[in-house]
Amino acid sequence: MKDIAIITKEIKLGSFLKLIGEAESGGDAKNLINSQKVIVDGEICLQRGKKLIPRQTVKICERKYRVVSE
């Protein structure tokens, strides 16, 4: 699992996917989310605007990330 630090108290899922390099644009993030391959805290997430906070986990295929505070 890779820790990803954010400088704000929360980050939207779409922005997080761009930050970690899983999506190049908002459209790419939307397509990835709609493919049902994005799992947040163990559940498939279909909300691009879902707000992530530190300690939450995101899994895409076999890649795992954890949101942490900077």
PyMOL Python script that loads the backbone (N, CA, C, O; Angstrom):
from pymol import cmd

cmd.read_pdbstr("""\
ATOM      1  N   MET A   1       0.840  -1.173   0.000  1.00  0.00           N
ATOM      2  CA  MET A   1       0.000   0.000   0.000  1.00  0.00           C
ATOM      3  C   MET A   1       0.891   1.244   0.000  1.00  0.00           C
ATOM      4  O   MET A   1       1.863   1.330   0.751  1.00  0.00           O
ATOM      5  N   LYS A   2       0.546   2.184  -0.840  1.00  0.00           N
ATOM      6  CA  LYS A   2       1.332   3.407  -0.958  1.00  0.00           C
ATOM      7  C   LYS A   2       0.590   4.562  -0.280  1.00  0.00           C
ATOM      8  O   LYS A   2      -0.585   4.800  -0.561  1.00  0.00           O
ATOM      9  N   ASP A   3       1.281   5.279   0.612  1.00  0.00           N
ATOM     10  CA  ASP A   3       0.693   6.447   1.264  1.00  0.00           C
ATOM     11  C   ASP A   3       0.773   7.654   0.341  1.00  0.00           C
ATOM     12  O   ASP A   3       1.823   7.937  -0.236  1.00  0.00           O
ATOM     13  N   ILE A   4      -0.344   8.365   0.205  1.00  0.00           N
ATOM     14  CA  ILE A   4      -0.412   9.576  -0.607  1.00  0.00           C
ATOM     15  C   ILE A   4      -0.792  10.728   0.304  1.00  0.00           C
ATOM     16  O   ILE A   4      -1.887  10.751   0.866  1.00  0.00           O
ATOM     17  N   ALA A   5       0.122  11.690   0.451  1.00  0.00           N
ATOM     18  CA  ALA A   5      -0.105  12.826   1.345  1.00  0.00           C
ATOM     19  C   ALA A   5      -0.893  13.927   0.639  1.00  0.00           C
ATOM     20  O   ALA A   5      -0.631  14.256  -0.518  1.00  0.00           O
ATOM     21  N   ILE A   6      -1.860  14.485   1.359  1.00  0.00           N
ATOM     22  CA  ILE A   6      -2.596  15.641   0.856  1.00  0.00           C
ATOM     23  C   ILE A   6      -2.374  16.798   1.819  1.00  0.00           C
ATOM     24  O   ILE A   6      -2.177  16.590   3.016  1.00  0.00           O
ATOM     25  N   ILE A   7      -2.406  18.024   1.288  1.00  0.00           N
ATOM     26  CA  ILE A   7      -2.150  19.195   2.138  1.00  0.00           C
ATOM     27  C   ILE A   7      -3.442  19.821   2.647  1.00  0.00           C
ATOM     28  O   ILE A   7      -3.410  20.708   3.500  1.00  0.00           O
ATOM     29  N   THR A   8      -4.578  19.364   2.127  1.00  0.00           N
ATOM     30  CA  THR A   8      -5.870  19.858   2.581  1.00  0.00           C
ATOM     31  C   THR A   8      -6.500  18.814   3.490  1.00  0.00           C
ATOM     32  O   THR A   8      -5.981  17.706   3.620  1.00  0.00           O
ATOM     33  N   LYS A   9      -7.618  19.164   4.120  1.00  0.00           N
ATOM     34  CA  LYS A   9      -8.244  18.194   5.024  1.00  0.00           C
ATOM     35  C   LYS A   9      -9.013  17.106   4.284  1.00  0.00           C
ATOM     36  O   LYS A   9      -9.329  16.063   4.856  1.00  0.00           O
ATOM     37  N   GLU A  10      -9.319  17.358   2.986  1.00  0.00           N
ATOM     38  CA  GLU A  10     -10.015  16.360   2.176  1.00  0.00           C
ATOM     39  C   GLU A  10      -9.676  16.578   0.706  1.00  0.00           C
ATOM     40  O   GLU A  10      -9.169  17.633   0.327  1.00  0.00           O
ATOM     41  N   ILE A  11      -9.961  15.571  -0.117  1.00  0.00           N
ATOM     42  CA  ILE A  11      -9.723  15.658  -1.558  1.00  0.00           C
ATOM     43  C   ILE A  11     -10.807  14.857  -2.255  1.00  0.00           C
ATOM     44  O   ILE A  11     -11.187  13.783  -1.789  1.00  0.00           O
ATOM     45  N   LYS A  12     -11.308  15.374  -3.372  1.00  0.00           N
ATOM     46  CA  LYS A  12     -12.323  14.663  -4.131  1.00  0.00           C
ATOM     47  C   LYS A  12     -11.678  13.472  -4.840  1.00  0.00           C
ATOM     48  O   LYS A  12     -10.519  13.529  -5.252  1.00  0.00           O
ATOM     49  N   LEU A  13     -12.444  12.407  -4.972  1.00  0.00           N
ATOM     50  CA  LEU A  13     -11.933  11.179  -5.566  1.00  0.00           C
ATOM     51  C   LEU A  13     -11.357  11.419  -6.956  1.00  0.00           C
ATOM     52  O   LEU A  13     -10.286  10.901  -7.274  1.00  0.00           O
ATOM     53  N   GLY A  14     -12.045  12.191  -7.785  1.00  0.00           N
ATOM     54  CA  GLY A  14     -11.548  12.473  -9.128  1.00  0.00           C
ATOM     55  C   GLY A  14     -10.192  13.150  -9.102  1.00  0.00           C
ATOM     56  O   GLY A  14      -9.304  12.803  -9.880  1.00  0.00           O
ATOM     57  N   SER A  15     -10.033  14.112  -8.212  1.00  0.00           N
ATOM     58  CA  SER A  15      -8.755  14.815  -8.063  1.00  0.00           C
ATOM     59  C   SER A  15      -7.680  13.883  -7.526  1.00  0.00           C
ATOM     60  O   SER A  15      -6.520  13.972  -7.926  1.00  0.00           O
ATOM     61  N   PHE A  16      -8.062  12.993  -6.623  1.00  0.00           N
ATOM     62  CA  PHE A  16      -7.119  12.021  -6.069  1.00  0.00           C
ATOM     63  C   PHE A  16      -6.589  11.106  -7.166  1.00  0.00           C
ATOM     64  O   PHE A  16      -5.394  10.811  -7.210  1.00  0.00           O
ATOM     65  N   LEU A  17      -7.474  10.657  -8.050  1.00  0.00           N
ATOM     66  CA  LEU A  17      -7.050   9.774  -9.136  1.00  0.00           C
ATOM     67  C   LEU A  17      -6.065  10.474 -10.065  1.00  0.00           C
ATOM     68  O   LEU A  17      -5.142   9.844 -10.580  1.00  0.00           O
ATOM     69  N   LYS A  18      -6.256  11.767 -10.280  1.00  0.00           N
ATOM     70  CA  LYS A  18      -5.308  12.528 -11.090  1.00  0.00           C
ATOM     71  C   LYS A  18      -3.995  12.712 -10.330  1.00  0.00           C
ATOM     72  O   LYS A  18      -2.921  12.612 -10.923  1.00  0.00           O
ATOM     73  N   LEU A  19      -4.066  12.977  -9.038  1.00  0.00           N
ATOM     74  CA  LEU A  19      -2.874  13.172  -8.210  1.00  0.00           C
ATOM     75  C   LEU A  19      -1.967  11.941  -8.235  1.00  0.00           C
ATOM     76  O   LEU A  19      -0.746  12.075  -8.318  1.00  0.00           O
ATOM     77  N   ILE A  20      -2.545  10.761  -8.164  1.00  0.00           N
ATOM     78  CA  ILE A  20      -1.742   9.538  -8.116  1.00  0.00           C
ATOM     79  C   ILE A  20      -1.371   9.029  -9.501  1.00  0.00           C
ATOM     80  O   ILE A  20      -0.657   8.035  -9.628  1.00  0.00           O
ATOM     81  N   GLY A  21      -1.853   9.705 -10.542  1.00  0.00           N
ATOM     82  CA  GLY A  21      -1.477   9.327 -11.898  1.00  0.00           C
ATOM     83  C   GLY A  21      -2.320   8.228 -12.521  1.00  0.00           C
ATOM     84  O   GLY A  21      -1.971   7.710 -13.581  1.00  0.00           O
ATOM     85  N   GLU A  22      -3.414   7.866 -11.887  1.00  0.00           N
ATOM     86  CA  GLU A  22      -4.308   6.849 -12.452  1.00  0.00           C
ATOM     87  C   GLU A  22      -5.197   7.441 -13.545  1.00  0.00           C
ATOM     88  O   GLU A  22      -5.734   6.705 -14.373  1.00  0.00           O
ATOM     89  N   ALA A  23      -5.357   8.771 -13.552  1.00  0.00           N
ATOM     90  CA  ALA A  23      -6.162   9.452 -14.563  1.00  0.00           C
ATOM     91  C   ALA A  23      -5.431  10.723 -14.980  1.00  0.00           C
ATOM     92  O   ALA A  23      -4.833  11.403 -14.145  1.00  0.00           O
ATOM     93  N   GLU A  24      -5.479  11.043 -16.271  1.00  0.00           N
ATOM     94  CA  GLU A  24      -4.832  12.253 -16.769  1.00  0.00           C
ATOM     95  C   GLU A  24      -5.764  13.452 -16.753  1.00  0.00           C
ATOM     96  O   GLU A  24      -5.311  14.596 -16.710  1.00  0.00           O
ATOM     97  N   SER A  25      -7.067  13.194 -16.787  1.00  0.00           N
ATOM     98  CA  SER A  25      -8.045  14.284 -16.828  1.00  0.00           C
ATOM     99  C   SER A  25      -9.274  13.890 -16.021  1.00  0.00           C
ATOM    100  O   SER A  25      -9.407  12.753 -15.569  1.00  0.00           O
ATOM    101  N   GLY A  26     -10.170  14.862 -15.854  1.00  0.00           N
ATOM    102  CA  GLY A  26     -11.418  14.571 -15.168  1.00  0.00           C
ATOM    103  C   GLY A  26     -12.241  13.528 -15.915  1.00  0.00           C
ATOM    104  O   GLY A  26     -12.908  12.697 -15.299  1.00  0.00           O
ATOM    105  N   GLY A  27     -12.191  13.573 -17.245  1.00  0.00           N
ATOM    106  CA  GLY A  27     -12.905  12.583 -18.053  1.00  0.00           C
ATOM    107  C   GLY A  27     -12.350  11.186 -17.858  1.00  0.00           C
ATOM    108  O   GLY A  27     -13.099  10.213 -17.775  1.00  0.00           O
ATOM    109  N   ASP A  28     -11.021  11.096 -17.786  1.00  0.00           N
ATOM    110  CA  ASP A  28     -10.394   9.791 -17.521  1.00  0.00           C
ATOM    111  C   ASP A  28     -10.807   9.271 -16.148  1.00  0.00           C
ATOM    112  O   ASP A  28     -11.091   8.084 -15.986  1.00  0.00           O
ATOM    113  N   ALA A  29     -10.840  10.164 -15.161  1.00  0.00           N
ATOM    114  CA  ALA A  29     -11.236   9.769 -13.805  1.00  0.00           C
ATOM    115  C   ALA A  29     -12.680   9.272 -13.807  1.00  0.00           C
ATOM    116  O   ALA A  29     -12.994   8.259 -13.182  1.00  0.00           O
ATOM    117  N   LYS A  30     -13.553   9.987 -14.508  1.00  0.00           N
ATOM    118  CA  LYS A  30     -14.962   9.594 -14.586  1.00  0.00           C
ATOM    119  C   LYS A  30     -15.101   8.215 -15.219  1.00  0.00           C
ATOM    120  O   LYS A  30     -15.861   7.381 -14.726  1.00  0.00           O
ATOM    121  N   ASN A  31     -14.371   7.969 -16.308  1.00  0.00           N
ATOM    122  CA  ASN A  31     -14.431   6.665 -16.978  1.00  0.00           C
ATOM    123  C   ASN A  31     -13.924   5.545 -16.075  1.00  0.00           C
ATOM    124  O   ASN A  31     -14.510   4.463 -16.030  1.00  0.00           O
ATOM    125  N   LEU A  32     -12.843   5.807 -15.363  1.00  0.00           N
ATOM    126  CA  LEU A  32     -12.292   4.800 -14.451  1.00  0.00           C
ATOM    127  C   LEU A  32     -13.289   4.481 -13.343  1.00  0.00           C
ATOM    128  O   LEU A  32     -13.505   3.316 -13.009  1.00  0.00           O
ATOM    129  N   ILE A  33     -13.891   5.519 -12.778  1.00  0.00           N
ATOM    130  CA  ILE A  33     -14.874   5.316 -11.711  1.00  0.00           C
ATOM    131  C   ILE A  33     -16.087   4.563 -12.237  1.00  0.00           C
ATOM    132  O   ILE A  33     -16.582   3.649 -11.579  1.00  0.00           O
ATOM    133  N   ASN A  34     -16.571   4.941 -13.423  1.00  0.00           N
ATOM    134  CA  ASN A  34     -17.739   4.274 -14.008  1.00  0.00           C
ATOM    135  C   ASN A  34     -17.463   2.817 -14.381  1.00  0.00           C
ATOM    136  O   ASN A  34     -18.396   2.027 -14.526  1.00  0.00           O
ATOM    137  N   SER A  35     -16.199   2.463 -14.536  1.00  0.00           N
ATOM    138  CA  SER A  35     -15.847   1.073 -14.853  1.00  0.00           C
ATOM    139  C   SER A  35     -15.968   0.164 -13.625  1.00  0.00           C
ATOM    140  O   SER A  35     -15.787  -1.050 -13.724  1.00  0.00           O
ATOM    141  N   GLN A  36     -16.272   0.756 -12.483  1.00  0.00           N
ATOM    142  CA  GLN A  36     -16.442   0.044 -11.213  1.00  0.00           C
ATOM    143  C   GLN A  36     -15.159  -0.634 -10.744  1.00  0.00           C
ATOM    144  O   GLN A  36     -15.203  -1.661 -10.066  1.00  0.00           O
ATOM    145  N   LYS A  37     -14.017  -0.055 -11.108  1.00  0.00           N
ATOM    146  CA  LYS A  37     -12.727  -0.600 -10.683  1.00  0.00           C
ATOM    147  C   LYS A  37     -12.135   0.164  -9.505  1.00  0.00           C
ATOM    148  O   LYS A  37     -11.061  -0.184  -9.015  1.00  0.00           O
ATOM    149  N   VAL A  38     -12.833   1.209  -9.047  1.00  0.00           N
ATOM    150  CA  VAL A  38     -12.324   2.025  -7.939  1.00  0.00           C
ATOM    151  C   VAL A  38     -13.069   1.621  -6.664  1.00  0.00           C
ATOM    152  O   VAL A  38     -14.294   1.709  -6.581  1.00  0.00           O
ATOM    153  N   ILE A  39     -12.297   1.181  -5.683  1.00  0.00           N
ATOM    154  CA  ILE A  39     -12.869   0.724  -4.416  1.00  0.00           C
ATOM    155  C   ILE A  39     -12.349   1.623  -3.298  1.00  0.00           C
ATOM    156  O   ILE A  39     -11.140   1.759  -3.108  1.00  0.00           O
ATOM    157  N   VAL A  40     -13.270   2.231  -2.567  1.00  0.00           N
ATOM    158  CA  VAL A  40     -12.913   3.103  -1.449  1.00  0.00           C
ATOM    159  C   VAL A  40     -13.350   2.415  -0.161  1.00  0.00           C
ATOM    160  O   VAL A  40     -14.524   2.090   0.013  1.00  0.00           O
ATOM    161  N   ASP A  41     -12.415   2.201   0.718  1.00  0.00           N
ATOM    162  CA  ASP A  41     -12.687   1.531   1.997  1.00  0.00           C
ATOM    163  C   ASP A  41     -13.477   0.232   1.820  1.00  0.00           C
ATOM    164  O   ASP A  41     -14.402  -0.053   2.580  1.00  0.00           O
ATOM    165  N   GLY A  42     -13.096  -0.550   0.804  1.00  0.00           N
ATOM    166  CA  GLY A  42     -13.691  -1.861   0.606  1.00  0.00           C
ATOM    167  C   GLY A  42     -14.977  -1.902  -0.196  1.00  0.00           C
ATOM    168  O   GLY A  42     -15.534  -2.980  -0.403  1.00  0.00           O
ATOM    169  N   GLU A  43     -15.470  -0.743  -0.657  1.00  0.00           N
ATOM    170  CA  GLU A  43     -16.713  -0.713  -1.424  1.00  0.00           C
ATOM    171  C   GLU A  43     -16.512  -0.001  -2.754  1.00  0.00           C
ATOM    172  O   GLU A  43     -15.808   1.006  -2.825  1.00  0.00           O
ATOM    173  N   ILE A  44     -17.135  -0.527  -3.809  1.00  0.00           N
ATOM    174  CA  ILE A  44     -17.064   0.126  -5.118  1.00  0.00           C
ATOM    175  C   ILE A  44     -17.654   1.522  -4.984  1.00  0.00           C
ATOM    176  O   ILE A  44     -18.725   1.702  -4.405  1.00  0.00           O
ATOM    177  N   CYS A  45     -16.945   2.509  -5.525  1.00  0.00           N
ATOM    178  CA  CYS A  45     -17.390   3.896  -5.436  1.00  0.00           C
ATOM    179  C   CYS A  45     -17.681   4.411  -6.841  1.00  0.00           C
ATOM    180  O   CYS A  45     -16.838   4.299  -7.731  1.00  0.00           O
ATOM    181  N   LEU A  46     -18.859   4.969  -7.041  1.00  0.00           N
ATOM    182  CA  LEU A  46     -19.264   5.513  -8.327  1.00  0.00           C
ATOM    183  C   LEU A  46     -19.409   7.035  -8.293  1.00  0.00           C
ATOM    184  O   LEU A  46     -19.957   7.626  -9.224  1.00  0.00           O
ATOM    185  N   GLN A  47     -18.921   7.667  -7.229  1.00  0.00           N
ATOM    186  CA  GLN A  47     -19.056   9.116  -7.060  1.00  0.00           C
ATOM    187  C   GLN A  47     -17.715   9.798  -7.270  1.00  0.00           C
ATOM    188  O   GLN A  47     -16.821   9.693  -6.431  1.00  0.00           O
ATOM    189  N   ARG A  48     -17.573  10.501  -8.398  1.00  0.00           N
ATOM    190  CA  ARG A  48     -16.321  11.202  -8.677  1.00  0.00           C
ATOM    191  C   ARG A  48     -16.064  12.299  -7.643  1.00  0.00           C
ATOM    192  O   ARG A  48     -14.912  12.609  -7.340  1.00  0.00           O
ATOM    193  N   GLY A  49     -17.132  12.885  -7.104  1.00  0.00           N
ATOM    194  CA  GLY A  49     -16.995  13.969  -6.133  1.00  0.00           C
ATOM    195  C   GLY A  49     -16.893  13.505  -4.689  1.00  0.00           C
ATOM    196  O   GLY A  49     -16.879  14.332  -3.778  1.00  0.00           O
ATOM    197  N   LYS A  50     -16.823  12.199  -4.464  1.00  0.00           N
ATOM    198  CA  LYS A  50     -16.712  11.691  -3.085  1.00  0.00           C
ATOM    199  C   LYS A  50     -15.485  12.301  -2.431  1.00  0.00           C
ATOM    200  O   LYS A  50     -14.402  12.312  -3.017  1.00  0.00           O
ATOM    201  N   LYS A  51     -15.652  12.807  -1.224  1.00  0.00           N
ATOM    202  CA  LYS A  51     -14.546  13.439  -0.511  1.00  0.00           C
ATOM    203  C   LYS A  51     -13.803  12.400   0.311  1.00  0.00           C
ATOM    204  O   LYS A  51     -14.390  11.680   1.119  1.00  0.00           O
ATOM    205  N   LEU A  52     -12.502  12.340   0.084  1.00  0.00           N
ATOM    206  CA  LEU A  52     -11.640  11.427   0.812  1.00  0.00           C
ATOM    207  C   LEU A  52     -10.922  12.198   1.908  1.00  0.00           C
ATOM    208  O   LEU A  52     -10.513  13.342   1.710  1.00  0.00           O
ATOM    209  N   ILE A  53     -10.773  11.570   3.050  1.00  0.00           N
ATOM    210  CA  ILE A  53     -10.054  12.169   4.168  1.00  0.00           C
ATOM    211  C   ILE A  53      -8.924  11.224   4.581  1.00  0.00           C
ATOM    212  O   ILE A  53      -8.931  10.046   4.223  1.00  0.00           O
ATOM    213  N   PRO A  54      -7.956  11.745   5.334  1.00  0.00           N
ATOM    214  CA  PRO A  54      -6.860  10.874   5.774  1.00  0.00           C
ATOM    215  C   PRO A  54      -7.359   9.595   6.443  1.00  0.00           C
ATOM    216  O   PRO A  54      -8.371   9.590   7.144  1.00  0.00           O
ATOM    217  N   ARG A  55      -6.624   8.522   6.206  1.00  0.00           N
ATOM    218  CA  ARG A  55      -6.865   7.164   6.691  1.00  0.00           C
ATOM    219  C   ARG A  55      -7.798   6.365   5.805  1.00  0.00           C
ATOM    220  O   ARG A  55      -7.988   5.173   6.046  1.00  0.00           O
ATOM    221  N   GLN A  56      -8.392   6.982   4.779  1.00  0.00           N
ATOM    222  CA  GLN A  56      -9.218   6.204   3.864  1.00  0.00           C
ATOM    223  C   GLN A  56      -8.313   5.514   2.853  1.00  0.00           C
ATOM    224  O   GLN A  56      -7.217   5.991   2.557  1.00  0.00           O
ATOM    225  N   THR A  57      -8.781   4.393   2.328  1.00  0.00           N
ATOM    226  CA  THR A  57      -7.999   3.647   1.351  1.00  0.00           C
ATOM    227  C   THR A  57      -8.718   3.604   0.009  1.00  0.00           C
ATOM    228  O   THR A  57      -9.947   3.601  -0.063  1.00  0.00           O
ATOM    229  N   VAL A  58      -7.919   3.572  -1.044  1.00  0.00           N
ATOM    230  CA  VAL A  58      -8.445   3.483  -2.406  1.00  0.00           C
ATOM    231  C   VAL A  58      -7.709   2.341  -3.094  1.00  0.00           C
ATOM    232  O   VAL A  58      -6.481   2.260  -3.049  1.00  0.00           O
ATOM    233  N   LYS A  59      -8.475   1.461  -3.731  1.00  0.00           N
ATOM    234  CA  LYS A  59      -7.887   0.343  -4.457  1.00  0.00           C
ATOM    235  C   LYS A  59      -8.352   0.414  -5.901  1.00  0.00           C
ATOM    236  O   LYS A  59      -9.541   0.572  -6.178  1.00  0.00           O
ATOM    237  N   ILE A  60      -7.395   0.296  -6.820  1.00  0.00           N
ATOM    238  CA  ILE A  60      -7.685   0.266  -8.250  1.00  0.00           C
ATOM    239  C   ILE A  60      -6.970  -0.965  -8.794  1.00  0.00           C
ATOM    240  O   ILE A  60      -5.741  -1.025  -8.818  1.00  0.00           O
ATOM    241  N   CYS A  61      -7.752  -1.938  -9.229  1.00  0.00           N
ATOM    242  CA  CYS A  61      -7.201  -3.239  -9.619  1.00  0.00           C
ATOM    243  C   CYS A  61      -6.411  -3.785  -8.433  1.00  0.00           C
ATOM    244  O   CYS A  61      -6.993  -3.989  -7.367  1.00  0.00           O
ATOM    245  N   GLU A  62      -5.137  -4.024  -8.572  1.00  0.00           N
ATOM    246  CA  GLU A  62      -4.344  -4.546  -7.454  1.00  0.00           C
ATOM    247  C   GLU A  62      -3.508  -3.470  -6.768  1.00  0.00           C
ATOM    248  O   GLU A  62      -2.742  -3.776  -5.854  1.00  0.00           O
ATOM    249  N   ARG A  63      -3.646  -2.206  -7.199  1.00  0.00           N
ATOM    250  CA  ARG A  63      -2.885  -1.105  -6.603  1.00  0.00           C
ATOM    251  C   ARG A  63      -3.682  -0.502  -5.451  1.00  0.00           C
ATOM    252  O   ARG A  63      -4.864  -0.188  -5.591  1.00  0.00           O
ATOM    253  N   LYS A  64      -3.010  -0.346  -4.309  1.00  0.00           N
ATOM    254  CA  LYS A  64      -3.676   0.181  -3.114  1.00  0.00           C
ATOM    255  C   LYS A  64      -2.992   1.458  -2.647  1.00  0.00           C
ATOM    256  O   LYS A  64      -1.766   1.561  -2.639  1.00  0.00           O
ATOM    257  N   TYR A  65      -3.815   2.427  -2.260  1.00  0.00           N
ATOM    258  CA  TYR A  65      -3.327   3.725  -1.788  1.00  0.00           C
ATOM    259  C   TYR A  65      -4.043   4.081  -0.483  1.00  0.00           C
ATOM    260  O   TYR A  65      -5.194   3.706  -0.262  1.00  0.00           O
ATOM    261  N   ARG A  66      -3.331   4.811   0.368  1.00  0.00           N
ATOM    262  CA  ARG A  66      -3.928   5.317   1.599  1.00  0.00           C
ATOM    263  C   ARG A  66      -3.732   6.818   1.635  1.00  0.00           C
ATOM    264  O   ARG A  66      -2.628   7.314   1.412  1.00  0.00           O
ATOM    265  N   VAL A  67      -4.816   7.549   1.919  1.00  0.00           N
ATOM    266  CA  VAL A  67      -4.746   9.008   2.039  1.00  0.00           C
ATOM    267  C   VAL A  67      -4.163   9.327   3.410  1.00  0.00           C
ATOM    268  O   VAL A  67      -4.624   8.804   4.424  1.00  0.00           O
ATOM    269  N   VAL A  68      -3.152  10.182   3.437  1.00  0.00           N
ATOM    270  CA  VAL A  68      -2.550  10.603   4.708  1.00  0.00           C
ATOM    271  C   VAL A  68      -2.410  12.127   4.711  1.00  0.00           C
ATOM    272  O   VAL A  68      -2.388  12.767   3.660  1.00  0.00           O
ATOM    273  N   SER A  69      -2.316  12.687   5.913  1.00  0.00           N
ATOM    274  CA  SER A  69      -2.080  14.131   6.070  1.00  0.00           C
ATOM    275  C   SER A  69      -0.616  14.424   5.827  1.00  0.00           C
ATOM    276  O   SER A  69       0.260  13.621   6.147  1.00  0.00           O
ATOM    277  N   GLU A  70      -0.369  15.579   5.260  1.00  0.00           N
ATOM    278  CA  GLU A  70       1.032  15.982   5.062  1.00  0.00           C
ATOM    279  C   GLU A  70       1.612  16.544   6.326  1.00  0.00           C
ATOM    280  O   GLU A  70       2.780  16.935   6.349  1.00  0.00           O
TER     281      GLU A  70
END
""", "prot")
cmd.dss("prot")
cmd.show_as("cartoon", "prot")
cmd.util.cbc("prot")
cmd.orient("prot")
